[in-house]
Amino acid sequence: MSVPSPALKTDHMILRGGRPLEGEVTLRGAKNALPKIMVAALLSGERCTLRNVSRIADVSIVSEMIVAMGGEVSSPEPDVLEICAANLRPMERSVLKEFSGKSRIPILTCGPLLARFGDAPVPSLGGCRIGSRPVDFHIRALQELGATLHDEAGNAHLTCERLTGNKIRLDYPSVGATEQVILAAVRAEGVTELSNAAMEPEIMDLIMVLQRMGAIISVDVDRVITILGVKELKGFDHSTLPDRLEAASWACAAIATNGKIFVRNAKQYHMMTFLNRYRQIGGDFRVTPDGIEFWREREKLRSTALETDVHPGFTTDYQQPFVIALTQAEGVSIVHETVYEQRFGYVDALNRMGAKIQLYRECLGGLKCRFGQRNYKHSAVIVGPTPLHGAEIDIPDLRAGFSYVIAALAAEGVSKLTNTGLIERGYENLVAKLRGLGAEIVE
């Protein structure tokens, strides 16, 4: 097996800040789309070709998991994956245990495995520790499609004679729950109507892949997705959409360091909410057929108030790098996090670097929020501008990791970042890209 692998080989990075980032970076496939499309390949016995593949850890993890279940994964070209699940076998508990702690993707195999074999083990969720990601809603959705849960001495697994369509309404438009229902319902018998579904661009990319495979899926108004199950699915040849979250991270790096970065393959349509906010605080951008260029238009950035929300709102994954830019804005900014209750775990390190950020348990915004009165510090008040200085920082999660990179490059002096392996999960060739933009990485 030859599959893409991450470029970072160490668990730390030493950066000297104080200089603007200038130049060009290129996006490839979205981290939040690629692994899910790889799981979709398990629904067919035919060969599937996935293009525009990033060399990130999640792709390697899912590739290894597919091979451990008897599938074939190869990379005939650096940005191409070929997957064939013709000889797939039921997932053994040892395989599940090996991979469930590394990523949250294994839970999404439940639907395809139930469709293929009528049996699927239930993993715990891995990935970044930014809030509760219980398996309950995944199990509940699959039970509504006809699966039966067995919990034998802590080794939970699901079985079914055949999945059957149903009307399912999500309590919250969760991305994971939406993906789970879609991946299970495409080969269920009858019609599944999923309401209050998530509508992120990465979910639309997954739906387009499944439609190419022979699925019948319609996306209706008011967050309703309707799936007419089919007996079998074909292979696919698909180029994954570029990573809008990485594009936003580089945009924030440009504005925070007062530089100018052209992000090749960035798409305006996927980023409209972010672009509006970016311009409001004093950044600007130029859209071209090949990508988007980002820079700081105003010498003094403006403060703002914003709330994270599900797409098409200001996505939670934009929040952390955007906060770095807000530390350099004049006045008081307010950020109300409504998606993950522990998304502000990175703030203490920023305050040690010189930022002035105070966290509150109250909802400092008008959006309906699941965390109000539940003792979670999920609102932030940022006072700026504040000069940042270098520090030693341990990275707690993926998006915080890149945000610390931005903060270190905007700061004066040297910063040492540890646990940088987490960044590999979503950012390809980070060191090479940083050096290409003029960042000083201390050997």
Secondary structure, DSSP 8 states (H G I E B T S, - for coil): ------S--SSEEEEE--S--EEEEE--B-TTTHHHHHHHGGG-SSEEEEES----HHHHHHHHHHHHTT-EEEEEETTEEEEE-TT-----HHHHHHHHTT-SGGGGGHHHHHHHHSEEE-----S--SS---SHHHHHHHHHTT-EEEEETTEEEEE-S--B--EEE-SS--HHHHHHHHHHHTTSBSEEEEES----HHHHHHHHHHHHHT-EEEEETTTEEEEE--S-----EEE--B-HHHHHHHHHHHHHTT-EEEEET--TGGGHHHHHHHHHTTEEEEEETTEEEEEE-SSSEE--EEEB-STTSB-HHHHHHHHHHHTTEEEEEEEE--S-TTTTTTHHHHHHTT-EEEEESS--SSS--TTTTTT---EEEEEE----B--EEE--SHHHHHHHHHHHHHSBSEEEEE-GGGGGGT-TTHHHHHHHTT-EE--
